């Protein structure tokens, strides 16, 4: 998951889940966006565009690394994380790792008391994070609470 805080344009925290990334464009592949923002060609070698899906819509975020070394670190790290995440989502890899990852990312977010149990609000939160949009009443009906 990528998280950063914008301080220039607006003050809000943004989040890009690794599994939501559809494409990474670097260097000349991202030159269309660089040109769109009227930035100099010298930025091409340090340019990273991340195309991802958020709430069903395609979104794009762009970065210009301060140095070529920082660019290489970001590029390598993002591509490796994306590759590992894609492998896990496609069922490749170790099932124990997938289970631990799922638990860390989703289960714990709904288990507010950390007692390995969820109340209705925790189940609702978990469902929302998994893209299942149900009302509290619908969830209660399923569990006959």
N, CA, C and O of each residue as an XYZ file, in Angstrom:
580
protein
N       0.835     -1.154      0.000
C       0.000      0.000      0.000
C       0.892      1.233      0.000
O       1.834      1.320      0.787
N       0.602      2.172     -0.867
C       1.337      3.428     -0.913
C       0.525      4.484     -0.183
O      -0.673      4.625     -0.427
N       1.152      5.211      0.691
C       0.467      6.269      1.424
C       1.370      7.487      1.426
O       2.578      7.370      1.632
N       0.789      8.655      1.196
C       1.554      9.883      1.278
C       0.625     11.011      1.662
O      -0.598     10.877      1.603
N       1.207     12.106      2.051
C       0.430     13.282      2.439
C       0.793     14.413      1.491
O       1.966     14.733      1.298
N      -0.238     15.013      0.902
C      -0.024     16.164      0.037
C       0.007     17.416      0.896
O      -0.843     17.601      1.767
N       0.973     18.261      0.652
C       1.025     19.510      1.405
C       0.944     20.726      0.495
O       0.765     21.845      0.976
N       1.071     20.526     -0.802
C       1.104     21.661     -1.720
C      -0.312     22.079     -2.149
O      -0.714     23.221     -1.931
N      -1.054     21.166     -2.749
C      -2.353     21.511     -3.312
C      -3.476     21.377     -2.296
O      -4.278     22.296     -2.129
N      -3.535     20.257     -1.629
C      -4.539     20.040     -0.602
C      -3.945     19.234      0.516
O      -2.967     18.511      0.329
N      -4.522     19.356      1.650
C      -3.987     18.660      2.816
C      -4.839     17.438      3.105
O      -5.788     17.510      3.886
N      -4.508     16.317      2.482
C      -5.239     15.080      2.716
C      -4.309     13.903      2.494
O      -3.305     14.010      1.790
N      -4.652     12.790      3.096
C      -3.853     11.587      2.938
C      -4.417     10.779      1.784
O      -5.629     10.584      1.701
N      -3.573     10.314      0.909
C      -3.974      9.504     -0.231
C      -3.422      8.106     -0.055
O      -2.398      7.903      0.597
N      -4.118      7.138     -0.648
C      -3.751      5.745     -0.479
C      -3.939      5.029     -1.810
O      -4.968      5.193     -2.466
N      -2.961      4.243     -2.207
C      -3.061      3.423     -3.409
C      -2.734      1.991     -3.011
O      -1.563      1.667     -2.811
N      -3.757      1.109     -2.889
C      -3.458     -0.294     -2.589
C      -2.668     -0.911     -3.741
O      -2.987     -0.683     -4.908
N      -1.648     -1.684     -3.418
C      -0.801     -2.304     -4.441
C      -1.652     -3.126     -5.413
O      -1.396     -3.121     -6.617
N      -2.678     -3.842     -4.888
C      -3.506     -4.668     -5.766
C      -4.365     -3.854     -6.718
O      -4.895     -4.402     -7.685
N      -4.518     -2.542     -6.463
C      -5.324     -1.686     -7.338
C      -4.506     -1.152     -8.510
O      -5.068     -0.595     -9.453
N      -3.183     -1.317     -8.461
C      -2.324     -0.810     -9.538
C      -2.527     -1.650    -10.794
O      -2.397     -2.873    -10.770
N      -2.844     -0.976    -11.876
C      -3.046     -1.643    -13.161
C      -1.832     -1.506    -14.065
O      -1.549     -2.384    -14.880
N      -1.110     -0.386    -13.912
C       0.028     -0.164    -14.794
C       0.993      0.833    -14.163
O       0.580      1.774    -13.485
N       2.272      0.615    -14.395
C       3.316      1.554    -14.005
C       3.975      2.056    -15.279
O       4.410      1.264    -16.115
N       4.048      3.367    -15.423
C       4.713      3.959    -16.590
C       5.875      4.794    -16.089
O       5.711      5.664    -15.233
N       7.037      4.523    -16.626
C       8.221      5.256    -16.215
C       8.937      5.792    -17.441
O       8.736      5.321    -18.560
N       9.770      6.779    -17.203
C      10.570      7.332    -18.281
C       9.722      7.853    -19.431
O       8.728      8.548    -19.221
N      10.124      7.510    -20.645
C       9.441      7.986    -21.847
C       7.994      7.481    -21.930
O       7.156      8.108    -22.579
N       7.698      6.341    -21.270
C       6.315      5.833    -21.272
C       5.349      6.828    -20.634
O       4.160      6.838    -20.951
N       5.858      7.654    -19.743
C       5.022      8.641    -19.069
C       5.144     10.033    -19.650
O       4.634     10.991    -19.070
N       5.812     10.162    -20.789
C       6.051     11.495    -21.351
C       4.762     12.219    -21.738
O       4.719     13.449    -21.715
N       3.708     11.475    -22.096
C       2.428     12.122    -22.415
C       1.964     12.966    -21.226
O       1.551     14.113    -21.395
N       2.037     12.390    -20.027
C       1.595     13.099    -18.829
C       2.524     14.276    -18.523
O       2.064     15.353    -18.146
N       3.833     14.064    -18.688
C       4.784     15.138    -18.443
C       4.507     16.311    -19.362
O       4.516     17.466    -18.935
N       4.259     16.007    -20.634
C       3.945     17.059    -21.599
C       2.624     17.740    -21.255
O       2.494     18.957    -21.386
N       1.654     16.956    -20.818
C       0.347     17.508    -20.436
C       0.510     18.551    -19.324
O      -0.172     19.576    -19.330
N       1.401     18.293    -18.382
C       1.642     19.215    -17.277
C       2.705     20.267    -17.616
O       3.119     21.038    -16.751
N       3.144     20.291    -18.879
C       4.132     21.271    -19.363
C       5.424     21.253    -18.558
O       5.963     22.297    -18.191
N       5.902     20.054    -18.295
C       7.154     19.907    -17.568
C       8.283     19.594    -18.551
O       8.030     19.022    -19.611
N       9.505     19.953    -18.222
C      10.622     19.773    -19.165
C      10.965     18.297    -19.397
O      10.755     17.458    -18.522
N      11.495     17.994    -20.589
C      11.886     16.609    -20.920
C      12.917     16.019    -19.958
O      13.033     14.797    -19.867
N      13.654     16.842    -19.250
C      14.660     16.334    -18.308
C      14.021     15.488    -17.209
O      14.709     14.691    -16.571
N      12.721     15.648    -16.978
C      12.024     14.863    -15.955
C      11.765     13.417    -16.385
O      11.507     12.561    -15.539
N      11.831     13.138    -17.682
C      11.512     11.796    -18.185
C      12.272     10.687    -17.452
O      11.688      9.663    -17.097
N      13.554     10.889    -17.231
C      14.359      9.809    -16.640
C      14.044      9.554    -15.166
O      14.503      8.562    -14.600
N      13.262     10.442    -14.537
C      12.908     10.271    -13.122
C      11.390     10.204    -12.915
O      10.911     10.313    -11.786
N      10.639     10.026    -14.002
C       9.172     10.097    -13.981
C       8.543      8.730    -13.692
O       8.953      7.718    -14.260
N       7.545      8.710    -12.803
C       6.777      7.500    -12.521
C       5.293      7.866    -12.537
O       4.862      8.765    -11.816
N       4.522      7.168    -13.358
C       3.064      7.313    -13.358
C       2.475      5.983    -12.902
O       2.848      4.920    -13.398
N       1.555      6.062    -11.956
C       0.878      4.868    -11.449
C      -0.587      4.975    -11.844
O      -1.281      5.904    -11.430
N      -1.054      4.027    -12.642
C      -2.456      3.968    -13.035
C      -3.100      2.893    -12.170
O      -2.637      1.753    -12.136
N      -4.174      3.265    -11.469
C      -4.814      2.339    -10.541
C      -6.321      2.537    -10.574
O      -6.818      3.506    -11.148
N      -7.042      1.613     -9.955
C      -8.497      1.709     -9.879
C      -8.890      1.983     -8.435
O      -8.440      1.297     -7.517
N      -9.736      2.995     -8.240
C     -10.226      3.360     -6.908
C     -11.728      3.597     -7.015
O     -12.172      4.439     -7.796
N     -12.500      2.865     -6.245
C     -13.963      2.980     -6.255
C     -14.522      2.804     -7.671
O     -15.475      3.481     -8.055
N     -13.924      1.891     -8.441
C     -14.412      1.576     -9.778
C     -13.954      2.526    -10.871
O     -14.285      2.316    -12.038
N     -13.205      3.562    -10.527
C     -12.730      4.534    -11.516
C     -11.217      4.444    -11.669
O     -10.492      4.207    -10.703
N     -10.756      4.638    -12.904
C      -9.320      4.698    -13.138
C      -8.793      6.026    -12.624
O      -9.384      7.079    -12.862
N      -7.674      5.962    -11.918
C      -7.016      7.150    -11.379
C      -5.547      7.079    -11.765
O      -5.023      6.009    -12.075
N      -4.896      8.223    -11.742
C      -3.474      8.285    -12.057
C      -2.790      9.207    -11.063
O      -3.307     10.272    -10.727
N      -1.636      8.789    -10.602
C      -0.802      9.641     -9.750
C       0.601      9.632    -10.354
O       1.078      8.609    -10.846
N       1.245     10.788    -10.304
C       2.560     10.944    -10.917
C       3.576     11.389     -9.873
O       3.265     12.157     -8.962
N       4.796     10.888    -10.029
C       5.902     11.265     -9.160
C       7.105     11.612    -10.022
O       7.316     11.027    -11.085
N       7.876     12.560     -9.555
C       9.183     12.829    -10.144
C      10.178     12.651     -9.010
O      10.178     13.408     -8.039
N      11.018     11.650     -9.146
C      12.009     11.375     -8.103
C      13.054     12.488     -8.089
O      13.387     13.037     -9.140
N      13.569     12.820     -6.921
C      14.555     13.907     -6.843
C      15.900     13.561     -7.494
O      16.613     14.447     -7.965
N      16.241     12.262     -7.517
C      17.495     11.841     -8.148
C      17.251     10.543     -8.918
O      16.234      9.876     -8.727
N      18.181     10.202     -9.775
C      18.089      8.956    -10.533
C      18.163      7.745     -9.608
O      17.484      6.747     -9.848
N      18.974      7.816     -8.558
C      19.059      6.708     -7.601
C      17.729      6.489     -6.885
O      17.301      5.347     -6.720
N      17.077      7.557     -6.464
C      15.773      7.445     -5.802
C      14.747      6.891     -6.786
O      13.910      6.070     -6.413
N      14.806      7.337     -8.043
C      13.911      6.802     -9.075
C      14.084      5.296     -9.208
O      13.095      4.564     -9.234
N      15.318      4.823     -9.293
C      15.574      3.388     -9.453
C      15.026      2.592     -8.264
O      14.454      1.516     -8.439
N      15.208      3.133     -7.053
C      14.667      2.463     -5.868
C      13.143      2.365     -5.937
O      12.580      1.295     -5.703
N      12.475      3.473     -6.256
C      11.017      3.468     -6.359
C      10.549      2.519     -7.465
O       9.635      1.719     -7.266
N      11.181      2.619     -8.616
C      10.782      1.799     -9.765
C      10.938      0.314     -9.448
O      10.010     -0.467     -9.658
N      12.090     -0.073     -8.951
C      12.339     -1.478     -8.618
C      11.384     -1.970     -7.537
O      10.803     -3.049     -7.654
N      11.229     -1.176     -6.490
C      10.371     -1.582     -5.371
C       8.923     -1.716     -5.805
O       8.273     -2.713     -5.490
N       8.413     -0.735     -6.517
C       7.014     -0.800     -6.974
C       6.781     -1.998     -7.882
O       5.784     -2.706     -7.737
N       7.687     -2.226     -8.809
C       7.509     -3.352     -9.736
C       7.576     -4.698     -9.000
O       6.820     -5.615     -9.321
N       8.462     -4.817     -8.034
C       8.549     -6.072     -7.268
C       7.298     -6.277     -6.409
O       6.725     -7.366     -6.394
N       6.878     -5.235     -5.700
C       5.666     -5.346     -4.880
C       4.457     -5.694     -5.743
O       3.650     -6.547     -5.376
N       4.340     -5.043     -6.866
C       3.223     -5.301     -7.776
C       3.260     -6.739     -8.285
O       2.226     -7.403     -8.355
N       4.438     -7.212     -8.636
C       4.592     -8.577     -9.124
C       4.223     -9.596     -8.042
O       3.510    -10.561     -8.317
N       4.705     -9.385     -6.820
C       4.389    -10.298     -5.713
C       2.888    -10.280     -5.460
O       2.270    -11.332     -5.292
N       2.308     -9.100     -5.431
C       0.870     -8.972     -5.161
C       0.056     -9.651     -6.257
O      -0.928    -10.328     -5.959
N       0.442     -9.485     -7.506
C      -0.267    -10.135     -8.610
C      -0.173    -11.649     -8.483
O      -1.155    -12.357     -8.702
N       1.015    -12.147     -8.128
C       1.184    -13.584     -7.932
C       0.306    -14.119     -6.822
O      -0.285    -15.191     -6.956
N       0.214    -13.381     -5.725
C      -0.642    -13.802     -4.612
C      -2.108    -13.793     -5.016
O      -2.861    -14.688     -4.634
N      -2.518    -12.798     -5.778
C      -3.926    -12.685     -6.182
C      -4.299    -13.773     -7.192
O      -5.461    -14.169     -7.273
N      -3.328    -14.252     -7.953
C      -3.594    -15.277     -8.960
C      -3.436    -16.681     -8.400
O      -3.517    -17.660     -9.141
N      -3.213    -16.783     -7.115
C      -3.121    -18.099     -6.497
C      -1.741    -18.714     -6.546
O      -1.555    -19.849     -6.106
N      -0.772    -17.993     -7.071
C       0.594    -18.509     -7.101
C       1.244    -18.238     -5.757
O       0.839    -17.313     -5.052
N       2.185    -18.981     -5.410
C       2.908    -18.718     -4.172
C       2.391    -19.525     -2.999
O       1.503    -20.366     -3.138
N       2.947    -19.259     -1.885
C       2.720    -19.984     -0.653
C       1.361    -19.647     -0.043
O       1.095    -18.473      0.213
N       0.486    -20.631      0.200
C      -0.837    -20.344      0.795
C      -0.745    -19.730      2.189
O      -1.601    -18.928      2.564
N       0.277    -20.092      2.963
C       0.433    -19.509      4.292
C       0.710    -18.014      4.197
O       0.206    -17.229      5.000
N       1.511    -17.626      3.214
C       1.815    -16.208      3.016
C       0.549    -15.457      2.624
O       0.290    -14.364      3.127
N      -0.249    -16.051      1.715
C      -1.510    -15.411      1.311
C      -2.437    -15.237      2.509
O      -3.064    -14.189      2.661
N      -2.528    -16.249      3.353
C      -3.403    -16.176      4.520
C      -2.922    -15.096      5.494
O      -3.733    -14.332      6.018
N      -1.630    -15.029      5.736
C      -1.085    -14.012      6.632
C      -1.321    -12.614      6.075
O      -1.669    -11.690      6.810
N      -1.129    -12.474      4.776
C      -1.344    -11.191      4.132
C      -2.797    -10.771      4.238
O      -3.085     -9.617      4.555
N      -3.721    -11.693      3.977
C      -5.150    -11.397      4.073
C      -5.505    -10.987      5.498
O      -6.223    -10.012      5.721
N      -4.992    -11.745      6.447
C      -5.290    -11.447      7.849
C      -4.767    -10.068      8.238
O      -5.461     -9.287      8.890
N      -3.556     -9.789      7.836
C      -2.958     -8.502      8.192
C      -3.696     -7.342      7.533
O      -3.905     -6.302      8.157
N      -4.092     -7.518      6.267
C      -4.707     -6.417      5.539
C      -6.181     -6.233      5.856
O      -6.653     -5.101      5.957
N      -6.909     -7.317      6.012
C      -8.359     -7.181      6.113
C      -8.929     -7.539      7.477
O      -9.641     -6.734      8.078
N      -8.631     -8.721      7.970
C      -9.255     -9.178      9.209
C      -8.999     -8.196     10.352
O      -9.928     -7.810     11.061
N      -7.756     -7.798     10.527
C      -7.417     -6.931     11.656
C      -8.100     -5.576     11.573
O      -8.323     -4.938     12.601
N      -8.436     -5.126     10.374
C      -9.112     -3.833     10.267
C     -10.540     -3.901     10.800
O     -11.082     -2.883     11.231
N     -11.160     -5.079     10.780
C     -12.513     -5.230     11.295
C     -12.559     -5.678     12.744
O     -13.601     -5.578     13.392
N     -11.440     -6.171     13.260
C     -11.376     -6.676     14.637
C     -10.850     -5.562     15.545
O      -9.666     -5.524     15.877
N     -11.745     -4.664     15.937
C     -11.349     -3.491     16.717
C     -10.777     -3.841     18.083
O      -9.885     -3.146     18.568
N     -11.265     -4.890     18.708
C     -10.812     -5.237     20.055
C      -9.632     -6.210     20.047
O      -9.095     -6.539     21.105
N      -9.227     -6.671     18.864
C      -8.106     -7.597     18.695
C      -8.280     -8.884     19.496
O      -7.309     -9.462     19.984
N      -9.540     -9.327     19.623
C      -9.812    -10.578     20.340
C     -10.191    -11.712     19.382
O     -10.741    -12.733     19.797
N      -9.884    -11.514     18.080
C     -10.188    -12.494     17.032
C     -11.696    -12.673     16.814
O     -12.136    -13.697     16.291
N     -12.480    -11.672     17.218
C     -13.926    -11.687     17.010
C     -14.330    -10.344     16.437
O     -13.692     -9.325     16.702
N     -15.404    -10.349     15.642
C     -15.898     -9.110     15.057
C     -17.341     -8.882     15.441
O     -18.149     -9.809     15.481
N     -17.648     -7.627     15.723
C     -19.040     -7.265     15.920
C     -19.613     -6.858     14.557
O     -18.904     -6.897     13.552
N     -20.859     -6.479     14.522
C     -21.515     -6.139     13.253
C     -20.807     -4.965     12.569
O     -20.656     -4.961     11.347
N     -20.376     -3.977     13.345
C     -19.672     -2.838     12.756
C     -18.346     -3.271     12.130
O     -17.962     -2.767     11.074
N     -17.654     -4.195     12.774
C     -16.410     -4.722     12.224
C     -16.640     -5.492     10.933
O     -15.858     -5.371      9.989
N     -17.708     -6.282     10.885
C     -18.048     -7.025      9.663
C     -18.397     -6.043      8.544
O     -17.992     -6.243      7.399
N     -19.136     -4.995      8.860
C     -19.499     -3.981      7.861
C     -18.240     -3.316      7.303
O     -18.113     -3.131      6.093
N     -17.309     -2.958      8.197
C     -16.062     -2.334      7.763
C     -15.257     -3.277      6.869
O     -14.725     -2.858      5.841
N     -15.170     -4.546      7.261
C     -14.457     -5.542      6.474
C     -15.104     -5.701      5.103
O     -14.408     -5.749      4.089
N     -16.424     -5.782      5.069
C     -17.142     -5.911      3.791
C     -16.845     -4.725      2.880
O     -16.613     -4.908      1.685
N     -16.850     -3.520      3.426
C     -16.566     -2.335      2.624
C     -15.159     -2.387      2.045
O     -14.953     -2.041      0.882
N     -14.194     -2.815      2.844
C     -12.825     -2.905      2.354
C     -12.676     -3.959      1.266
O     -11.800     -3.853      0.408
N     -13.527     -4.973      1.303
C     -13.481     -6.032      0.285
C     -14.360     -5.697     -0.916
O     -14.464     -6.489     -1.853
N     -14.997     -4.517     -0.889
C     -15.827     -4.088     -2.014
C     -17.243     -4.631     -1.962
O     -17.954     -4.595     -2.966
N     -17.666     -5.133     -0.808
C     -19.026     -5.640     -0.635
C     -19.795     -4.572      0.142
O     -19.558     -4.365      1.332
N     -20.707     -3.906     -0.539
C     -21.418     -2.792      0.077
C     -22.792     -3.253      0.532
O     -23.712     -3.429     -0.266
N     -22.900     -3.443      1.838
C     -24.148     -3.891      2.451
C     -24.447     -2.990      3.636
O     -23.541     -2.466      4.284
N     -25.730     -2.818      3.909
C     -26.119     -2.035      5.073
C     -25.922     -2.881      6.334
O     -25.782     -4.102      6.269
N     -25.916     -2.208      7.460
C     -25.781     -2.902      8.739
C     -26.939     -3.883      8.924
O     -26.757     -4.977      9.458
N     -28.124     -3.484      8.480
C     -29.307     -4.344      8.603
C     -29.165     -5.611      7.762
O     -29.540     -6.697      8.202
N     -28.619     -5.470      6.541
C     -28.417     -6.640      5.676
C     -27.421     -7.609      6.312
O     -27.608     -8.825      6.262
N     -26.379     -7.071      6.899
C     -25.374     -7.914      7.557
C     -25.990     -8.614      8.759
O     -25.772     -9.808      8.964
N     -26.748     -7.885      9.545
C     -27.404     -8.477     10.718
C     -28.347     -9.602     10.292
O     -28.425    -10.628     10.967
N     -29.058     -9.421      9.185
C     -29.972    -10.445      8.708
C     -29.220    -11.709      8.303
O     -29.699    -12.818      8.544
N     -28.048    -11.552      7.691
C     -27.251    -12.709      7.291
C     -26.769    -13.511      8.485
O     -26.717    -14.740      8.436
N     -26.418    -12.818      9.550
C     -25.913    -13.493     10.734
C     -26.992    -13.697     11.789
O     -26.746    -14.256     12.858
N     -28.195    -13.229     11.461
C     -29.351    -13.366     12.363
C     -29.007    -12.880     13.758
O     -29.238    -13.561     14.757
N     -28.444    -11.677     13.791
C     -28.021    -11.063     15.066
C     -29.215    -10.419     15.715
O     -29.094     -9.842     16.796
